[in-house]
Amino acid sequence: MAGGVPHNKMAMDPAIIKLGNMQSQRHLYFRWTKRTARVTLMYAVVVPVIIGFIGYKTDGLWEMRAKRKGDLLAER
């Protein structure tokens, strides 16, 4: 049938191989810098705090279940 046919007939580009190796071993090349610390702080602390604050402020503000024609969305 179709067995025994090598599927890698094209030559691999060395730059693509190097990029693939670097991306799969990214943890070996990571260094803490001001930029990486700032990005980590933003995603680990600031974004969850903002989402939590918005959720806390809008908790119970809208009732989206079983509304009928003429009912209001806002409860307050």
FIDO-912957 format. One record per residue (C-alpha): residue number from 0; x, y, z. Coordinates in steps of 0.02 Angstrom, whole numbers. Layout:
% FIDO-912957
+-----+--------+--------+--------+
: num :     xx :     yy :     zz :
+-----+--------+--------+--------+
: NUM :      X :      Y :      Z :
...
+-----+--------+--------+--------+
This chain:
% FIDO-912957
+-----+--------+--------+--------+
: num :     xx :     yy :     zz :
+-----+--------+--------+--------+
:   0 :      0 :      0 :      0 :
:   1 :     73 :    168 :     51 :
:   2 :    194 :    106 :    184 :
:   3 :    381 :    129 :    172 :
:   4 :    373 :    297 :     84 :
:   5 :    474 :    431 :    174 :
:   6 :    367 :    585 :    202 :
:   7 :    511 :    707 :    230 :
:   8 :    562 :    729 :     49 :
:   9 :    588 :    918 :     67 :
:  10 :    745 :    988 :    147 :
:  11 :    712 :   1069 :    316 :
:  12 :    757 :   1252 :    332 :
:  13 :    893 :   1273 :    465 :
:  14 :    815 :   1435 :    528 :
:  15 :    647 :   1350 :    558 :
:  16 :    733 :   1206 :    649 :
:  17 :    829 :   1331 :    757 :
:  18 :    669 :   1427 :    797 :
:  19 :    577 :   1266 :    842 :
:  20 :    717 :   1211 :    958 :
:  21 :    724 :   1382 :   1041 :
:  22 :    536 :   1385 :   1069 :
:  23 :    531 :   1210 :   1141 :
:  24 :    675 :   1252 :   1260 :
:  25 :    618 :   1428 :   1303 :
:  26 :    630 :   1395 :   1490 :
:  27 :    818 :   1374 :   1473 :
:  28 :    839 :   1548 :   1399 :
:  29 :    720 :   1644 :   1514 :
:  30 :    794 :   1784 :   1620 :
:  31 :    708 :   1899 :   1742 :
:  32 :    724 :   2077 :   1678 :
:  33 :    628 :   2235 :   1718 :
:  34 :    515 :   2203 :   1569 :
:  35 :    475 :   2022 :   1611 :
:  36 :    444 :   2067 :   1793 :
:  37 :    326 :   2207 :   1742 :
:  38 :    230 :   2096 :   1621 :
:  39 :    217 :   1957 :   1751 :
:  40 :    155 :   2080 :   1882 :
:  41 :     24 :   2148 :   1762 :
:  42 :    -47 :   1977 :   1719 :
:  43 :    -30 :   1898 :   1892 :
:  44 :    -90 :   2043 :   2001 :
:  45 :   -160 :   2195 :   1911 :
:  46 :   -276 :   2109 :   1786 :
:  47 :   -359 :   1994 :   1916 :
:  48 :   -380 :   2141 :   2036 :
:  49 :   -467 :   2244 :   1900 :
:  50 :   -580 :   2099 :   1851 :
:  51 :   -621 :   2064 :   2034 :
:  52 :   -660 :   2248 :   2067 :
:  53 :   -776 :   2257 :   1917 :
:  54 :   -860 :   2096 :   1971 :
:  55 :   -881 :   2158 :   2150 :
:  56 :   -954 :   2325 :   2094 :
:  57 :  -1078 :   2246 :   1973 :
:  58 :  -1129 :   2097 :   2081 :
:  59 :  -1319 :   2087 :   2084 :
:  60 :  -1338 :   2240 :   1973 :
:  61 :  -1421 :   2146 :   1830 :
:  62 :  -1538 :   1997 :   1837 :
:  63 :  -1526 :   1907 :   1671 :
:  64 :  -1634 :   1754 :   1711 :
:  65 :  -1814 :   1733 :   1653 :
:  66 :  -1851 :   1909 :   1598 :
:  67 :  -2015 :   1940 :   1512 :
:  68 :  -2076 :   2079 :   1402 :
:  69 :  -2083 :   2240 :   1502 :
:  70 :  -1970 :   2182 :   1646 :
:  71 :  -1819 :   2288 :   1687 :
:  72 :  -1641 :   2219 :   1686 :
:  73 :  -1576 :   2331 :   1825 :
:  74 :  -1626 :   2289 :   2002 :
:  75 :  -1556 :   2444 :   2088 :
+-----+--------+--------+--------+
